[in-house]
Amino acid sequence: MNSLTPPPAAERLKDIEPFHVVELLTRARQLEAEGRDIIHMEVGEPDFPTPPPIADAAIAAIRAGQTLYTPALGLPELRTAISDFYRTRYGVEVPASRIAVTAGASGALNLAFACLANPGSEWLLADPGYPCNRHILRTYEGRPCALPVGPESNFQPTPEQVAAAWNERTAGLLVASPANPTGTLLSLGQIKALADSIRQRRGHFLVDEIYHGLTYPEAADGGETPTACAAGDDIWVINSFSKYFQMTGWRLGWMVIPEAYVRAVEKLAQNLTLCPPTIAQHAALAAFAPETIALLEARRAEFRARRDFLAPALEALGLRVVARPEGAFYLYCDCSALATDSFALARDLLEKAGVAATPGLDFGSNQPERHIRFAYTTSIPRLAEAVERLRSYFGR
């Protein structure tokens, strides 16, 4: 046996943190194995299965032997289908030539930061926000700089905040609309204002739209939530087949790239991934079929009904919903009236109430101890049972 100490891993690993909720999820699975009934409200994925037309298309592709590599930026017919989707749903012309199909939205963000992040360059990210974004950036030697956001701006950055934080090392801004963990949206006017501010500073603007489709019309002036693609062709827009299209495990997403960077992204994709998953791409061709969209819209209505049930129920227990939940499937709550440490509270809820939720610690350093996220990714009867368990736990 070699007793020598192995050489160290790269320095960047010191800044890469795990998902803290994994500890809770591991414990939840252990409790379930022991026979406990756990209501999962920590999981950031739809509970619905992939729509049958998509699954059928995958099976047909396998049987037809369509299992070889595709072009690095994806099947041309899928890139065209995504372009058509922007035209029909949003009324925006996005050339297929600017669309890269990727290995999930995470793959898109990897390609974007591999293309744009120089060592030591600083990038503004909202806090609270999805933690993997800052860790992907750090992997490419960029430096994430947190922008603390709160109820006064509906947990979204403002142009004034960007201007105050920008310095000679700042390279760009990444926002999410709808956002995780808050479910908040940016209006098209807000996106345009941010884009103008960043253009003035010759920076890059990236918009994460992976929860698009899971937005609720009454919160968006009765129409479809606008895409950042409508605010300019110099904006990097990231989307996914995971959330609205309910293909989480298929690992497929896409990115709209400013024209000047398409070839650079293609070279990176050729070297980093060769191509996105072939079977998933053939499956996704059925994602835009009318029968698929009809099913997805029915499921969107179900998510809205769950939100409308759960938000007032949590408020009645003293878990104050601090962000307007206009999209995604999350409620971000201030739990400080009931507990001083959201991570300890999440552990206790799991052990004593059988309810799994995500503590604020996973989403940044902006008052994480007073916030907890509940995902409404389970049926209304199960949500009702969770509320009753929480009521009992809090003595309400």
Solvent accessible surface area in square Angstrom, and as a share of the most:
residue,aa,sasa,rsa
1,M,240,1.07
2,N,116,0.59
3,S,109,0.70
4,L,142,0.70
5,T,122,0.71
6,P,102,0.64
7,P,119,0.75
8,P,124,0.78
9,A,75,0.58
10,A,47,0.36
11,E,115,0.52
12,R,75,0.27
13,L,95,0.47
14,K,156,0.66
15,D,76,0.39
16,I,52,0.27
17,E,85,0.38
18,P,101,0.63
19,F,69,0.29
20,H,51,0.23
21,V,20,0.11
22,V,76,0.43
23,E,103,0.46
24,L,6,0.03
25,L,52,0.26
26,T,87,0.51
27,R,72,0.26
28,A,0,0.00
29,R,126,0.46
30,Q,91,0.40
31,L,4,0.02
32,E,58,0.26
33,A,92,0.71
34,E,113,0.51
35,G,67,0.65
36,R,88,0.32
37,D,72,0.37
38,I,5,0.03
39,I,1,0.00
40,H,36,0.16
41,M,0,0.00
42,E,8,0.04
43,V,41,0.24
44,G,25,0.24
45,E,70,0.31
46,P,11,0.07
47,D,69,0.36
48,F,46,0.19
49,P,95,0.60
50,T,30,0.17
51,P,0,0.00
52,P,77,0.48
53,P,33,0.21
54,I,0,0.00
55,A,32,0.25
56,D,85,0.44
57,A,26,0.20
58,A,5,0.04
59,I,80,0.41
60,A,60,0.47
61,A,3,0.02
62,I,96,0.49
63,R,203,0.74
64,A,73,0.56
65,G,46,0.45
66,Q,80,0.35
67,T,75,0.44
68,L,142,0.71
69,Y,168,0.64
70,T,15,0.09
71,P,73,0.46
72,A,12,0.09
73,L,6,0.03
74,G,0,0.00
75,L,17,0.08
76,P,77,0.48
77,E,86,0.39
78,L,0,0.00
79,R,38,0.14
80,T,66,0.38
81,A,22,0.17
82,I,0,0.00
83,S,7,0.04
84,D,58,0.30
85,F,20,0.08
86,Y,1,0.00
87,R,101,0.37
88,T,113,0.66
89,R,49,0.18
90,Y,36,0.14
91,G,64,0.61
92,V,21,0.12
93,E,120,0.54
94,V,3,0.02
95,P,66,0.42
96,A,30,0.23
97,S,63,0.41
98,R,21,0.08
99,I,0,0.00
100,A,0,0.00
101,V,2,0.01
102,T,3,0.02
103,A,35,0.27
104,G,0,0.00
105,A,15,0.12
106,S,43,0.28
107,G,12,0.12
108,A,0,0.00
109,L,9,0.04
110,N,43,0.22
111,L,10,0.05
112,A,0,0.00
113,F,0,0.00
114,A,28,0.22
115,C,33,0.20
116,L,15,0.08
117,A,13,0.10
118,N,104,0.53
119,P,111,0.70
120,G,35,0.34
121,S,14,0.09
122,E,8,0.04
123,W,0,0.00
124,L,3,0.02
125,L,16,0.08
126,A,24,0.19
127,D,9,0.05
128,P,10,0.06
129,G,14,0.13
130,Y,71,0.27
131,P,6,0.04
132,C,38,0.23
133,N,15,0.08
134,R,57,0.21
135,H,22,0.10
136,I,22,0.11
137,L,0,0.00
138,R,43,0.16
139,T,57,0.33
140,Y,54,0.21
141,E,59,0.27
142,G,0,0.00
143,R,127,0.46
144,P,49,0.31
145,C,34,0.21
146,A,62,0.48
147,L,6,0.03
148,P,81,0.51
149,V,4,0.02
150,G,8,0.07
151,P,82,0.52
152,E,151,0.68
153,S,27,0.18
154,N,12,0.06
155,F,9,0.04
156,Q,5,0.02
157,P,4,0.03
158,T,43,0.25
159,P,37,0.24
160,E,127,0.57
161,Q,49,0.22
162,V,0,0.00
163,A,42,0.32
164,A,92,0.71
165,A,36,0.28
166,W,43,0.15
167,N,49,0.25
168,E,148,0.66
169,R,121,0.44
170,T,14,0.08
171,A,21,0.17
172,G,0,0.00
173,L,0,0.00
174,L,6,0.03
175,V,3,0.02
176,A,23,0.18
177,S,2,0.01
178,P,0,0.00
179,A,12,0.09
180,N,14,0.07
181,P,0,0.00
182,T,2,0.01
183,G,0,0.00
184,T,0,0.00
185,L,18,0.09
186,L,4,0.02
187,S,58,0.38
188,L,48,0.24
189,G,48,0.46
190,Q,87,0.39
191,I,3,0.01
192,K,89,0.38
193,A,42,0.32
194,L,1,0.00
195,A,1,0.01
196,D,70,0.36
197,S,11,0.07
198,I,2,0.01
199,R,92,0.33
200,Q,142,0.63
201,R,82,0.30
202,R,224,0.82
203,G,19,0.18
204,H,47,0.21
205,F,7,0.03
206,L,0,0.00
207,V,0,0.00
208,D,16,0.08
209,E,1,0.01
210,I,24,0.12
211,Y,7,0.03
212,H,9,0.04
213,G,1,0.01
214,L,0,0.00
215,T,2,0.01
216,Y,0,0.00
217,P,45,0.28
218,E,105,0.47
219,A,36,0.28
220,A,20,0.15
221,D,149,0.77
222,G,58,0.56
223,G,35,0.34
224,E,54,0.24
225,T,3,0.02
226,P,44,0.27
227,T,1,0.00
228,A,0,0.00
229,C,16,0.10
230,A,41,0.32
231,A,12,0.09
232,G,23,0.22
233,D,101,0.52
234,D,60,0.31
235,I,3,0.01
236,W,1,0.01
237,V,0,0.00
238,I,4,0.02
239,N,7,0.04
240,S,3,0.02
241,F,0,0.00
242,S,6,0.04
243,K,24,0.10
244,Y,4,0.01
245,F,4,0.02
246,Q,6,0.03
247,M,0,0.00
248,T,33,0.19
249,G,66,0.63
250,W,66,0.23
251,R,100,0.37
252,L,0,0.00
253,G,0,0.00
254,W,1,0.00
255,M,0,0.00
256,V,1,0.00
257,I,0,0.00
258,P,8,0.05
259,E,111,0.50
260,A,92,0.71
261,Y,69,0.26
262,V,20,0.12
263,R,137,0.50
264,A,35,0.27
265,V,0,0.00
266,E,48,0.21
267,K,101,0.43
268,L,45,0.22
269,A,3,0.02
270,Q,73,0.33
271,N,123,0.63
272,L,93,0.46
273,T,66,0.38
274,L,94,0.47
275,C,17,0.10
276,P,4,0.02
277,P,51,0.32
278,T,18,0.11
279,I,43,0.22
280,A,4,0.03
281,Q,0,0.00
282,H,25,0.11
283,A,0,0.00
284,A,0,0.00
285,L,61,0.30
286,A,18,0.14
287,A,0,0.00
288,F,40,0.16
289,A,25,0.19
290,P,112,0.70
291,E,106,0.48
292,T,0,0.00
293,I,36,0.18
294,A,65,0.50
295,L,57,0.28
296,L,0,0.00
297,E,57,0.26
298,A,63,0.49
299,R,25,0.09
300,R,15,0.05
301,A,41,0.32
302,E,56,0.25
303,F,0,0.00
304,R,67,0.24
305,A,42,0.33
306,R,6,0.02
307,R,23,0.08
308,D,75,0.39
309,F,66,0.28
310,L,0,0.00
311,A,19,0.15
312,P,78,0.49
313,A,17,0.13
314,L,0,0.00
315,E,78,0.35
316,A,75,0.58
317,L,1,0.01
318,G,24,0.24
319,L,0,0.00
320,R,128,0.47
321,V,24,0.14
322,V,18,0.10
323,A,3,0.03
324,R,145,0.53
325,P,24,0.15
326,E,23,0.10
327,G,0,0.00
328,A,0,0.00
329,F,0,0.00
330,Y,1,0.00
331,L,0,0.00
332,Y,2,0.01
333,C,0,0.00
334,D,8,0.04
335,C,0,0.00
336,S,46,0.30
337,A,88,0.69
338,L,41,0.20
339,A,22,0.17
340,T,128,0.74
341,D,59,0.31
342,S,1,0.01
343,F,32,0.13
344,A,38,0.29
345,L,8,0.04
346,A,1,0.00
347,R,99,0.36
348,D,40,0.21
349,L,0,0.00
350,L,2,0.01
351,E,65,0.29
352,K,145,0.61
353,A,11,0.09
354,G,1,0.01
355,V,0,0.00
356,A,3,0.02
357,A,1,0.01
358,T,2,0.01
359,P,0,0.00
360,G,1,0.01
361,L,69,0.35
362,D,3,0.01
363,F,5,0.02
364,G,15,0.15
365,S,91,0.59
366,N,33,0.17
367,Q,91,0.40
368,P,22,0.14
369,E,80,0.36
370,R,77,0.28
371,H,13,0.06
372,I,0,0.00
373,R,12,0.05
374,F,0,0.00
375,A,0,0.00
376,Y,0,0.00
377,T,10,0.06
378,T,22,0.13
379,S,42,0.27
380,I,54,0.27
381,P,100,0.63
382,R,77,0.28
383,L,0,0.00
384,A,36,0.28
385,E,71,0.32
386,A,0,0.00
387,V,7,0.04
388,E,91,0.41
389,R,46,0.17
390,L,0,0.00
391,R,75,0.27
392,S,89,0.58
393,Y,68,0.26
394,F,33,0.14
395,G,66,0.63
396,R,138,0.51
